[in-house]
Amino acid sequence: MSRSLRRGGIAAIAALAIASLSSCAAGNTPETLEVKPDNASATLGTDIRLNNIVVVTGDESSGEHTGPANVTVNISNSGTEPIELQSITVGTGATASFTDDKGAALPAIVVPAGAALLLGGPGAPTAKIASTTVSVGGYVPASFGFKNHEKVEAEAQVSPNKGLYKGFGPTVAPAAVPPKATAPATGATTPAAPATGTTAPAAH
């Protein structure tokens, strides 16, 4: 093979390598590879979007959790009418109850038109589940029921009450402390014991 042909072959291989590297650099973005975020999300129609759907348990880092939990989700309403979230169900049927930021019961969660609400966030309503069994670090089915019988099904992430979700978990009321017995005041006079029997007659 002539020296010029050899040089031409090496140049062609180098060009292919550069083109390959360029295509990798251009194609490894999340948009190109359709990489989805870990946190669950779902949509209802074109106006309602649920982002970062998470069931927050206690402080345990892993394993099975059975007990109270909270649901946090960012609900976005890009429509022209308010939307009304009426129910949340987790797992095999554990239903959440809604409370406002003061702890008062709410029949539903309303998200105004063109607004978003972080359920469970500071100053926002909370969705509380009295008891459910979930695997911390895994996922659990969750169902969101809206007005007019519209539903959104999703796989919610299960996270402990740590890190980004510190403060989003269930609040456990402190156990009642029994009152302490009051000790008698010092220096109090002890009453004399009553006399027993009869007084002996004086000797004559």
Helices and strands as residue ranges (DSSP letters): H 3-27, H 30-33, E 40-44, E 48-56, E 63-77, E 83-90, E 94-99, E 105-106, E 109-111, E 115-119, E 126-136, E 139-146, G 147-149, E 150-159, G 163-165
